[in-house]
């Protein structure tokens, strides 16, 4: 954030000096001066009013700040004091969105000031120019202020000017920003200005985010957040910086929530300038969330405010969001093309290279759709220059533009090479992100590039290349183990506290008592855990997708079916006996709809009993989905074991309920790369671990009976089945079976839980396991469900275990009743104990169980899926 204050005289000067250190104390000191009335002298009163106004600005009371600063101008007895008051008034006017009046006020103050005072005025003018989007002029005024400060030996002025110049250069991607901010923070610290030092350190976080260091920015923001809380000074405008960082990952849902909160809070406080930026942030978040109506409405509101405030460059940015929303609606008109090209040029001219790049690429695509390939190639050639510089997403977009230009020119191999370069840039960026959540969400940026490469391969009818492009973007977060320090005591403590709070919350809910305070505490703890997990530095190497030969060597007689979304169609690459074939299966939307209907019918069948309608619905949906997915493949499948790589909503399909898969060993994997890595792993030799959670008598019985099937197994039941004990027992175990209530969190799968004696065990916690177990069986409801993000990135217990190195996971994708599940699990483990592989053992147990049972029993059996490498 830009910052500003100035100087005065006497006791009022003491108030002014305290503004950024102790704003409330500054107000108290100044009010004592004002209470003295005329006896205090005109300049002393003016300085006191100025101190109150600037302190209220620190406390985000802009209307109050403006009242006192206008009084400071009126009260001043000398030209110098009046000029200083005008200077401060200009700064707060800019904050309030009155940038034209702000520039007039600061410019009028300049002729009356010399020495360090002139330097402060130059800095304030830079702030106003910064708000108006006149960045080159702002940098020049900041530089003049630094020169004056060095000449006058004014360390405070130098620190403030460097802070502002560093922040602006960080946003513009210019050199020197981080150095200015570091020097500013150190100077503020030497001067004892804790709040100003915190602001400068926060700005270093912004600079880190702008250069793509997401983990560094998050660490910085978290540290400075604690400092702001210690100083008890609100900083609602900083929500905008958090939105910017969330959008850069992108963490879309969270960005939408934070942007909405920022709009509400800044409107309440009357912070007009920041409110306009918050509306723009809300529009950008809505655009990423595909909420086009909100994006258009918020961007239009932001643009109107920016224009009233004289902030033309910001108005152009808002216009860019409006045009992108129109493009996303499918509009391809000459009017849209003209508006986009004009806006792209304006964005470039006013210092918004990222939005200019996106707008220019989309304008090129509109031109191509309008039959103007020459104009399209020209626009894309300009956009392609971005591939050599800037953040990872901009460089990737530059390669995307080059690929589009080459395709328009008929050079499909050249286009594919450009797309591979772009995806390689994003792979390197992903490795800089340590947290699983960040890596999973970062797949958004590769979506367009991978889709373009896939389209080239599909149109060429090249199944091996289709498979390579599908794998190039799919489940990339699973290619390396999540990075995490050996021990993070803050994270461990936060998870332990969340476990306690979650247990208390469940007790209150079950007792029918209100639990508002506990829910709030739970939400705050979850946010803290997310922040701590996101700070983890990245590392590791990216595994290249395997070719057909490597897969075939491991598959043996098995058949791999990788489902691929291509536009609105679902296609399959089938690998069998060393050869790959490509198949068009049908509409993607129809497959997703049938999968949802099938799950709904099975869930109803399990939970309501042998209902005729539910059974008929399940059978009908299963037959229809089976026909869509497998009819074109059936001759090639024969009776072989299957490895299935789903897409989108099909990750939640109970595959054994489909006729083609019934009784057949089926393994489900997030990607062929993940399957191959898992299939190559050796099972660890540690003894089996059996654990039962509370409030599940059948689970305790299940574990006791399994102990007879698995001699030498370590049992964790009753009070011994704690989160810490189970997590420790996972380390190096060959087989783990957990019978416990489970909860899948669709909003954040890393907070999915298994209920244990001391409260819930979170998916987050298993990422700390050093030696992953070989095979894990979870008989809890929905334990195999995953959250699917762009790029078919999966999150939840399945993703955590496979990323750690677990070879196989057997879990449910539906709720299951406890008693019949126990019989199925005993049969499953007996077959695995006898030497059958997990997928074969599960298929045989499901077939035997279904043959002997009714509709609900068959649905219960079908709920279990073998993930990884069975």
C-alpha positions, 0 to 999 in steps of 0.5 A: 500500500502507498503511504504518506504523512508529513510534519508540523510544530510543537505538541501537534508535531508529536501527534503527527509523529505518532500517526503511523506508530499509534494512530489512536494515541495520535488522535488523543494528543492532537485533541488536547491541542485542539481543546486549547482553542485559539491559544494554541495558535493557528499553525499548531491547530492546523497541524493537530487537525492534520494529525487527526485526519491522517490517523483516521485515514490509518483507521479507515475512517475516510469521511472523518479524515477528510473533515479534519484535513479540510479544517487543517487547510482552513485553519493554517496561519502560514503558506507552508502549513496550509500547503502541508495540509493540502498535501495530506488532503490530496492523499486522502482525497485520492483514497476516497476516489476523488483523484482529480481534486486530489491532484489539484490539491497536491499540485497547488501545495508544491510551489509553497514548499522547499527542502524535505517538505517539497520531497514529501509533496512530490511523494504525495503527488506520486501517490495521487498519480499512482491512483490515477494510473499515470504510472510513469509520472508517479515513478518519476515523482517518487524518484524525485522524493528519494533524491530530495530525501537523500540530499536532506538526510531525511530517512523517513521520507526516503523510506516512504518514497521507496515503499511507494516506488517499490510497490508500483514497480512490483505491480508493473514487473519492473526491476528494483521493486523488491530492493526498494521495499526491503530498504523501506522496511528496514528504515521504518524498523530503525525509526520505530515505525512498526505499522509502516514497517509492516506495510512495507513487508506486506508489499514485499508479499505483493511483489513475491506474488507478482513474480509468481512466488506464491508460497513466498507471498503466502508466508509473507502475508501470514506473518504480517497479518499477525503483526497487524493483529498485534498493532490492532489496526484494521487493513480492509483494503489488504483483502484486495491483495489476497484476492489477487494472490488467490486468483493467481493460483487460481483458488477460485471459490476462495477468491470469490468469497474474499472479493465479496467480503472486500466489497461489503467491508469497503462499502461500509467504510466509505473507501470509494477508491478501494471499493472500485478495485474490490468490485473489479476483483469480484468481477474477475473472480466471477469470470473465473468461476464462470458466473458471467452475469456477476462478472459483467455487472460488477465490472460495469459498476467498477468501470463507472466508479473508475470513470467518475474518479478519473482513473481511466486506466483502471476503467480500461481494465474493468472494460477488459473483464466485461469484454471477456465475459461477452466472449465467454458467452459465445459472442463472435461479432465484428463489434466485439472484435473492434472493442477487444483490439482497442482495449488491448492497445489501451491496456498495453499503453497504461501498464496492464500487460497481463490483461492486454495479452489475454484480450489480444489472444481472444481478439485473435480467436474472434478474428479467426471465427469471423474469417479474418485469418490474416488479422488473427495471425497479426494479433497472435504474433504480438501476443506470442512475444510474451513467451519470453518474459514475465510470470509463468502464466503469461509466458504460457499464454505467449506460447499458446498464442504462438501455437494458435498462430501456427495452426492458422498458418497450417503448421500443426507440428509447429503448433504442437511444439509451442504448446509443449513449451507452454505446458513445460513452463507451467510444469516448472511453475507447479513444482514451485508450489509445495501444497497439494491444494495449490498444485491441484488448482494450478491446472487451470492455466494449462487447460487451453494449451492441453485442449489445443494439443489434444484437438490436433492429435484427435483430428490427426487420428493419432491415438498415441498422441491423444494419450500423450496430450491427455496425460500431459495435463491430467492429474499433474499434482500426483506426479510428485509427492507433496513437499512438506517440512519434516515437522511443522509444529504450527500446523500440527497444533492447528490440526489438533485444535481443529480436531477438538473443535470439530468434536465439540461441534458435533456434540452440540449438533447431536444435542440440538444446541446452537453452535454458532461460535464453534462454527466460526472457530472451526472456519478460522482454524481451517483457514489457518491450516490452509494458510500454513499448508500453502506456505510449504516451498516446492520442489521435486521433478516432473515425470514425463507421461509414459508412452504406449510401449511403457504402459503395454510392458506393464499392462500385460494382458490387461486393457487400459481405457483412458477417457478423454474430454474433447470439446463436447464429446467423450473419447477413449484411448484403449491400450491393449497388447502394445497397440493403442486405438482411439474411439468416439464414445458420445456426448460428454454431457450425456455421460455425466448425466447418466453417471449422476442418475446412476449414483442417485439411484444406487444411493437411494437403493442403499439407504431406503431398502429394496425399493422397486423404483430405485432398483429399476432406476439404477439398472436403467442408468447402469445399462445406458451408461455402460452402452455409451462408454463400452459398446464401441470398445466391447470387442477389444475388451473381451474378458480382460482385466481393466484399468480405467482412467475416468474424466470429470464427473465419472471419477465417482462412478461405482464401476462394478455396477456397470454390466461390462465391469461386473465380475471383472477386475477393474482398477481406477486411476487418476491418470495412466502416469499415476497407474504406472508409478503405482503398479511399479511399487513394491508393497512394504513388509510391515505388519497389517494395521486394523483400526475401528472408529467410535460410534460404529459397533459393526466397525469394532466387530469387523476389526476383531473378525479381520484379526482372525483372518490376518494373524499378527495384525496390529489392532487400534480400537476404542481409546487406542484408535487416535489420529496420532496412533493411526498416522504413526501406524500407517508408516511402512505398513503392508496393509491397513484397514480402517472401519470408521465413519467418514465425511467427504468435504466437497468444498475442500477435500483436504478436510475430508475426515475419518472419525477416530477416538479423539476426533476426526483425522483429516486428509491433510494429516496423511501427507506427513507420513514418511513411508506410505502403506502398501494397500489401504482399505477404507470401509467408511461411507464416501471415503473414495470420493474425490474433488475434481479440479481442472485437469482432472486433478483429484483431491481427498484421501485417494489423492493424498494416498496415491501421491504419497506412494500407496500402491492401492486403495479400496474405498467407497464412492457411496454411503454403505450400511455397516453390517453387510459391509463387514461380510464383504470385507471379510471375504475381500481380505480372505481372498487377498490373504490367499494371494489374489490381487486387490482388484481381482479379490474385490471383483470376486467378493462383489460377485459372490456377495451380489449373487447371494444378496438382494438389491441393497446388498448388490448396491453396497458391494458395488459402492467399493472401487479399487484405486491406484494399481490393483 
